[in-house]
Structure formats: C-alpha cells, structure tokens
Amino acid sequence: MSIDHHAAARLGAALLLVSAVFLGAACGGSEDPESASSAGTKVTTTEFEFSEEVLTLASGDTLELVNDGTVEHDITIEEADMMVHVAPGETASATLNIEPGDYIFYCSIPGHREAGMEGTLTIE
Ligand SMILES: [Cu+2]
C-alpha cells in the first residue's frame, strides 16, 4: 500500500508541475500581468525625435519608452514632476499617475529638446 501512496504523491507533484508550467506560459504572453486590464502606449526614441509627438492617455495608463537610438534619451513631464530615462537599446516604462490636463513632454538631455524632442500629452 505504501508503494501506491508514493505513486500517488509523485503523480500529484507532476500535476502541480504541469499546472505551474501552464500558468507560466499564460503569463508569459504579457510583459506585466498587472497591466493586462490597463491601457498604455509605447513611444520609441531615436536621434532626435519621439515616434509619437501627440499623446492622449488616461491617468493610470502605462507609458513605455523604447530607445532605438545610440545615445540616452528620456521623457520629462515637468509639470507632473516625472521623468522616464532610457539608455540606448533599452526599454523603460512608468505609470502615469498624473492629474487630467494638458502637458508638454520633452527629452531633458542637453540639446535634445532644441533638436526636436518635444511633444504634447493630454491626460483625459
Ligand atoms: Cu534625447
């Protein structure tokens, strides 16, 4: 009888493992399971521009910043006291926990804003 018991225990462990793998696969499709129900946008930076210069989002949305350039960039939203910095080849993201309104965003690396890295953000 003890052999059957061990077999049952092993089967249970195997099932748990399979469940864990399935759960892992289900979560793997989304970079952040927490954000599955929240919206957001992705902005790509290069020298010297943002892929999106007019953004309309909601408070609580996720802003993802991808740096496809060869130098560092950031998105600075001065009025909201917020900055997302991203190194070359990297991706960074932040939740926009800011009040509804109109904002200006720009890259704060010296010279970049002047080169055209500026846009507007509306939080609805
Ligand atoms: Cu920049």
Residues whose N, C-alpha, C, O or C-beta is under 5 A from the ligand:
A	BS01	CU	E72 H73 D74 C107 I109 H112 M117
